[in-house]
Amino acid sequence: MFGNDADFLLSLHRSHAAELRADAEADRLARSLPRRHARGWLSRRQRPGRTDAARR
């Protein structure tokens, strides 16, 4: 597949560098999106459809 070890190492380096760039881009995108903060006990969501009969 490769003529010598130098070609193999260069190909390996390029593919690894591409993976690192893709990971960095995904991290950058994740940091640019707004985070969903955990809700405190005052602002927590109520479960829909829960009645007094369901609690008993």
N, C-alpha and C positions, 0 to 999 in steps of 0.2 A: 504494500500500500504506500509506504513512504520510501524514498530512495535512501535516506540515511537518518540517523538519530536527530540531526539538526532540524530536518523538516518536521519530524514528529514533535520535537520539543516546541518548535515555533507554532505548530498547529494547536498543541495543548495550551500554550500560553495565550493564544488568541481566543480560544474557546472559553478559557477561564476568565480572561479579561472581559469578554462579552457577558458572561454570567454575573460578574461583579458589577458591571455597568447596569444590567437589568435589575439587580437587587437594589442598587443605589437609587435607581429611578422609582422603583416600587416604594422604597422608604420615603423618598421625597414626596411622592404622591400621598402616601398615608399621613405624613405630617401636614400637608396642605389642606386636608379635609378637616372639617370641624369634628371635634371629639364629642361623643355622647357621654355626658357626665352621669355618674350614679345619682340616683335620686335620694334625697334625704327623707327622713320619716315624715316630715310635714308635706312634702310634695310627691310622695310615692303614688303610683297609679293604683286605682281601685280595681279589683277583679270584676269583670263584667259578669252579670248573670248570677251573682251570689245573693241568695235571699235568706231570710231568717230561718226558714225551714231547712235549708241546706246546712246551716251551722249546727243544728241540733242533732 
